[in-house]
Amino acid sequence: MKVTLHPSPLAGTVAAVPSKSYAHRLLIAAALSGGELSFGPSDDALRTAKGLAEMGFEAAFEGTSVRYGAFRPSDDVRNIHVGESGSTLRFLLPLAAALGVRANFVTEGRLGERPMDALSEALRAHGLETDGKGVLGTLTAGRYEIDATVSSQYITGLLMALPLLTGDSEIVLKGRMVSAPYVDITLEVLEKAGVLVRRTEEGFFIRGGQKYHLTESRVPGDFSGAAFYLVAGALGEGVTVTGLDMHSAQGDKAVTEVIRRAGAFVEAEGDRVTVRGGVLRAFEADLGAIPDLAPILSVLAAYSEGESVFTKVNRLRDKESDRLLAIRTMLAQAGIETREGDDVLYIRGGKPKGGAFDSYSDHRMCMSEAVLAAFATGDSTITNKDCVRKSYPAFWEDYAQVGGKYEVERR
């Protein structure tokens, strides 16, 4: 469904959406503990919650909360519908293997094209038959060597599954691990669940035969989702996002530092983060640990005087869309010049104009385009506005709450 947006600077207060990064991990811990969790409204988190039920865990749903019961093994092949959620696929596939579940993972959109080889190879080396979508067999403990330069989600999947095996295991990381803060979130959740993992010089040591014991837990506010409105605050008179914890392990809280470097004013007090506009200048951003911030930081760069430099951008091609291409196309539509170097993107700021934007059915591109459009000259359109449900179903309601003006195309 297409939406037409009219220029209208955003200002006001919104509440942070629950973090789907935490929700995925806490849901797995809750299922393995026979516990309960309120996991938030994102489609991706719901995929994991229901995927665990499809895997064989008893589950009682009430709105966006679930209570898990016993795990019921079966000799039948279980179809696990993961949609477009890379986290759901990459976390649940090793878990199914550890539990001996014969499973077929049903994907949608680009997910079936996204990399799985490194994880599949590591699992095949330990007794599993898998093509990255189906699993047959049961994992054995041991030494897991894995390419860490592609996705931290592979590491998280193994960290959550290997404690269940009989026998100790170690994960040996090949290459510099990307998106390391997401693994920090995993380790935090494992600790909450009473599962011990030890860092080593090569990676991680995991004691086998452990049990999950997650007691009462809460999904914290999401910096990835908050980033859209925090950048909006930097472009205008100010936006406050509530429900955030600046001590969180979330790597995307780095958005506040990038915004500050660009020249905006950032204030954090309690669970409230407020950003107000200043004289915005070009900035540098290393995206190696924060790839999900790339689309909205590109909007910040578009409104910042001079040429901003983004490094470690090649991984953006393997997201829900080819985000590197999508970002350059979005900015070209808005009249902003970009150029690529070797794993580098350069953005020359200016005065963005409204455009006909394609969301590529990518939630982060869609929300970034909406923020760009609010401060642009002239009206804009965006295709498939509802793709925001993947991580932030209330985005459009919050957009209107802080002054965004839009009209939905009626068919």
C-alpha positions in Angstrom: 0.0 0.0 0.0 1.4 3.4 -1.1 1.5 6.4 1.2 1.9 10.1 0.2 3.8 12.3 2.7 3.7 16.1 3.0 6.6 18.1 4.5 6.0 18.6 8.2 8.9 18.8 10.6 8.6 16.2 13.4 8.7 17.2 17.0 7.3 15.7 20.3 7.6 12.5 22.4 7.2 8.8 21.5 7.7 5.6 23.5 10.4 3.2 22.3 9.2 0.0 20.8 10.3 -3.2 22.5 13.7 -4.5 21.2 13.2 -7.4 18.8 16.9 -8.3 19.2 16.2 -9.0 22.9 12.8 -10.5 22.2 14.2 -13.2 19.9 16.7 -14.3 22.5 14.4 -14.0 25.5 11.7 -16.1 23.7 14.2 -18.9 23.2 15.3 -18.8 26.8 11.6 -18.6 27.9 10.7 -21.7 25.8 13.7 -23.7 27.1 12.8 -22.6 30.7 9.0 -23.3 30.4 8.5 -19.6 31.1 6.4 -16.7 30.0 7.3 -13.5 28.1 5.7 -10.4 26.8 7.6 -10.0 23.6 6.2 -7.0 21.8 4.3 -6.5 18.6 6.9 -6.9 15.8 6.3 -9.5 13.1 9.8 -10.9 13.5 9.4 -11.5 17.2 6.1 -13.2 16.5 7.8 -15.4 14.0 10.2 -16.6 16.7 7.4 -17.1 19.3 5.3 -19.1 16.9 8.4 -20.9 15.4 9.2 -22.3 18.8 5.6 -23.6 19.1 5.9 -25.2 15.6 9.2 -26.8 16.7 7.3 -28.6 19.5 7.1 -26.4 22.6 3.7 -26.2 24.1 2.6 -22.5 23.9 -0.3 -20.5 25.1 -0.6 -17.1 23.4 -2.4 -14.0 24.7 -1.9 -11.0 22.5 1.9 -10.3 22.4 2.6 -12.6 25.4 3.3 -16.3 25.4 3.6 -19.0 28.1 5.6 -22.0 27.1 5.2 -25.5 28.5 6.9 -28.8 27.8 8.8 -29.7 24.7 7.1 -32.5 22.8 9.5 -34.4 20.5 8.2 -35.9 17.3 9.5 -38.1 14.4 7.4 -36.1 11.9 9.0 -33.3 9.9 7.9 -30.0 11.4 7.4 -27.0 9.1 8.7 -23.8 10.8 7.5 -20.6 9.2 10.2 -17.9 9.7 8.9 -15.3 7.2 11.6 -12.8 6.4 13.2 -13.0 9.8 16.9 -13.8 9.5 17.2 -14.0 13.3 14.4 -16.5 13.5 16.0 -18.8 10.9 19.6 -18.5 12.2 18.6 -18.9 15.8 16.0 -21.7 15.5 17.9 -23.9 13.0 20.8 -24.7 15.4 18.2 -25.1 18.2 16.2 -27.6 16.2 19.4 -29.5 15.4 20.4 -29.6 19.1 16.9 -30.9 20.1 16.9 -33.5 17.3 13.9 -31.9 15.5 13.4 -32.8 11.9 12.5 -29.5 10.5 11.8 -27.6 7.3 12.2 -23.8 7.6 9.8 -21.9 5.3 11.1 -18.5 4.3 9.7 -15.5 2.5 11.0 -12.6 0.5 14.8 -12.3 0.2 15.6 -14.4 3.2 16.1 -17.6 1.2 18.8 -15.7 -0.8 20.7 -14.4 2.3 23.9 -16.1 3.4 23.7 -19.4 5.4 26.7 -21.3 4.1 29.0 -20.6 7.1 26.5 -21.8 9.6 25.4 -24.8 7.5 29.0 -25.9 7.1 29.7 -25.7 10.9 26.5 -27.7 11.6 27.3 -30.3 8.9 30.7 -30.9 10.5 28.9 -32.0 13.7 26.5 -34.7 12.5 23.7 -32.6 10.9 22.3 -32.9 7.4 21.2 -29.4 6.4 21.0 -27.1 3.3 20.3 -24.0 5.5 16.6 -24.5 5.3 16.0 -28.1 6.4 17.6 -30.1 9.3 17.9 -33.9 9.8 19.9 -35.4 12.6 21.2 -34.3 15.9 24.2 -32.1 16.7 27.2 -33.4 18.5 29.4 -31.4 20.8 32.9 -30.4 19.9 34.9 -27.7 18.2 32.9 -25.4 15.9 34.9 -23.3 13.5 32.9 -20.6 11.8 33.4 -17.6 9.6 32.6 -14.6 11.9 32.8 -12.0 9.1 29.4 -12.6 7.6 26.8 -12.4 10.4 26.9 -12.4 14.2 23.5 -14.3 14.1 25.4 -17.5 13.3 27.3 -17.1 16.6 24.2 -16.4 18.6 22.4 -19.4 17.2 25.3 -21.7 18.3 25.7 -20.0 21.7 22.0 -20.7 22.5 22.0 -24.2 21.2 25.3 -25.8 22.2 24.7 -25.6 26.0 21.9 -28.2 25.5 24.3 -30.9 24.0 25.9 -33.7 25.9 29.5 -32.7 26.1 31.4 -29.5 26.1 31.9 -27.3 22.9 33.9 -24.4 21.8 33.3 -21.9 19.1 36.3 -20.8 17.1 35.8 -17.5 15.3 37.5 -17.2 11.9 38.1 -13.5 11.1 36.9 -10.4 12.9 33.4 -10.8 14.2 30.9 -8.4 12.7 28.0 -6.8 14.7 29.7 -7.8 18.0 27.2 -5.9 20.2 24.5 -8.4 19.2 26.5 -11.2 20.6 26.9 -9.2 23.8 23.1 -9.1 24.0 23.1 -12.9 23.6 25.6 -13.4 26.4 23.5 -11.1 28.6 20.3 -13.2 28.0 22.2 -16.4 28.6 23.4 -15.1 31.9 19.9 -14.1 32.9 18.9 -17.7 32.1 21.7 -19.2 34.2 23.6 -20.5 31.2 27.4 -20.0 31.5 29.6 -19.2 28.5 33.2 -18.3 28.8 35.1 -16.1 26.3 38.4 -17.5 25.1 41.2 -16.1 22.9 39.6 -17.9 19.9 36.0 -17.4 20.7 33.8 -19.1 23.3 33.8 -22.2 25.6 30.4 -23.7 26.3 29.8 -26.3 29.0 27.4 -29.0 27.8 24.3 -30.4 29.6 23.2 -27.0 30.9 19.6 -26.1 31.7 17.8 -22.8 31.0 16.2 -21.1 34.1 14.9 -17.8 32.9 12.9 -16.1 35.7 10.8 -13.0 35.2 12.3 -10.8 32.4 11.4 -7.7 30.4 12.1 -6.8 26.8 13.9 -3.4 26.9 13.2 -0.5 24.5 14.8 -0.7 21.1 17.5 1.8 20.0 17.2 0.6 16.4 13.6 1.7 16.3 14.2 4.8 18.3 17.0 5.9 15.9 14.4 7.1 13.3 12.9 9.6 15.7 16.2 10.6 17.3 17.5 11.5 13.9 14.2 13.4 13.3 15.0 15.3 16.4 18.4 16.3 15.0 16.8 17.6 11.8 14.2 19.7 13.6 13.1 21.3 16.9 13.5 18.2 19.0 12.1 14.7 19.7 12.2 12.7 23.0 12.1 8.9 23.0 11.1 7.3 26.3 11.8 3.8 27.5 15.5 3.7 26.6 18.4 2.5 28.7 21.7 4.1 27.9 23.5 1.2 29.8 22.0 -1.3 27.4 24.2 -3.7 25.5 22.5 -2.7 22.3 25.1 -1.5 19.8 22.6 0.8 18.1 22.6 3.1 21.1 25.7 4.5 19.2 23.2 6.5 17.2 23.3 9.1 19.9 27.1 9.5 19.6 26.9 9.8 15.8 24.1 12.4 16.1 26.2 14.4 18.6 29.2 14.3 16.3 27.0 15.6 13.5 26.3 18.7 15.6 22.9 18.1 17.2 22.2 18.2 20.9 21.7 15.0 22.8 20.4 14.7 26.4 19.8 11.5 28.3 18.0 11.6 31.6 16.5 8.5 33.2 14.9 6.5 30.5 14.4 9.5 28.2 16.7 10.5 25.4 16.1 13.9 23.8 17.7 15.2 20.5 17.4 18.7 19.3 18.8 20.2 16.1 22.0 22.2 15.7 24.3 23.1 12.8 24.7 19.8 11.1 28.1 19.0 9.6 29.5 16.0 7.7 30.5 13.0 9.9 32.1 9.6 9.7 30.4 6.4 10.8 31.9 2.9 11.0 29.0 0.6 10.3 30.7 -2.7 11.1 29.0 -3.1 14.4 25.8 -1.0 13.6 24.7 -2.0 10.1 21.0 -1.5 10.9 21.6 2.2 11.5 22.9 2.7 7.9 19.5 3.8 6.3 18.6 6.4 8.9 22.2 7.7 9.3 22.2 8.2 5.5 19.2 10.6 6.0 21.2 12.5 8.7 24.1 12.7 6.3 21.8 14.0 3.5 20.9 17.0 5.7 24.5 17.6 7.0 26.8 20.1 5.2 29.8 18.5 3.5 30.7 14.9 2.6 30.0 12.2 5.2 31.9 8.9 5.1 30.4 5.5 5.9 32.8 2.6 6.2 32.2 -1.2 6.2 29.2 -0.9 4.0 29.5 -4.0 1.8 27.4 -6.2 4.3 24.4 -3.9 3.6 23.8 -5.8 0.4 22.7 -8.9 2.2 19.9 -7.4 4.3 16.1 -7.4 3.7 17.0 -5.5 0.6 20.3 -4.6 -1.0 20.5 -1.7 1.4 23.5 -0.2 -0.2 21.8 0.1 -3.5 18.5 1.1 -1.8 20.2 3.9 0.2 21.9 5.3 -2.9 18.6 5.2 -4.9 16.7 6.9 -2.1 19.2 9.7 -1.8 19.4 10.1 -5.6 15.6 10.5 -5.6 16.0 13.2 -3.1 18.7 15.0 -5.2 21.6 14.0 -2.9 24.9 12.9 -4.4 26.6 9.7 -3.3 29.6 7.6 -4.5 31.1 4.3 -3.5 34.7 3.4 -2.7 36.2 0.1 -1.5 33.7 -0.8 1.3 33.0 2.9 1.7 30.0 5.1 0.9 30.3 8.9 0.6 27.3 11.1 1.0 27.3 14.8 0.1 24.7 16.7 2.1 22.5 19.3 0.7 18.8 20.2 0.6 16.8 17.0 0.0 13.7 17.2 -2.1 10.6 14.9 -2.0 10.7 11.9 -4.2 8.9 8.7 -5.3 10.6 6.3 -2.9 10.6 2.5 -3.1 10.6 0.8 0.3 11.8 -2.4 -1.3 9.5 -4.0 1.3 12.4 -3.2 3.8 11.2 -1.8 7.1 14.3 0.2 7.8 14.3 1.8 4.3 10.6 2.7 4.6 11.0 4.4 8.0 14.1 6.2 6.9 12.3 7.5 3.8 9.5 8.8 5.9 11.9 10.8 8.1 13.6 12.2 5.0 10.3 13.1 3.5 9.1 15.0 6.6 11.9 17.6 6.2 12.2 17.6 2.4 11.0 20.2 -0.1 7.9 18.9 -1.8 5.7 15.9 -1.4 6.9 12.3 -1.4 5.5 8.8 -1.9 6.6 5.5 -0.4 5.6 2.0 -1.6 4.4 -0.8 0.8 4.1 1.3 4.0 3.1 -1.8 6.0 6.5 -3.4 5.8 7.3 -1.5 9.0 5.4 -4.3 10.9 8.6 -6.4 10.7 10.0 -4.4 13.6 7.9 -1.3 14.4 4.1 -1.9 13.8 3.2 1.4 15.5 5.6 3.5 13.4 2.9 5.4 11.4 0.9 6.1 14.5 3.9 7.5 16.2 4.8 9.4 13.0 1.5 11.2 13.2 1.8 11.8 16.9 5.0 13.9 16.4 3.4 15.9 13.5 4.0 13.7 10.4 1.4 14.3 7.7 0.6 11.5 5.3 -2.3 10.0 3.3 -2.7 6.3 2.5 -3.6 5.4 -1.0 -7.1 3.9 -1.1 -7.8 1.1 -3.6 
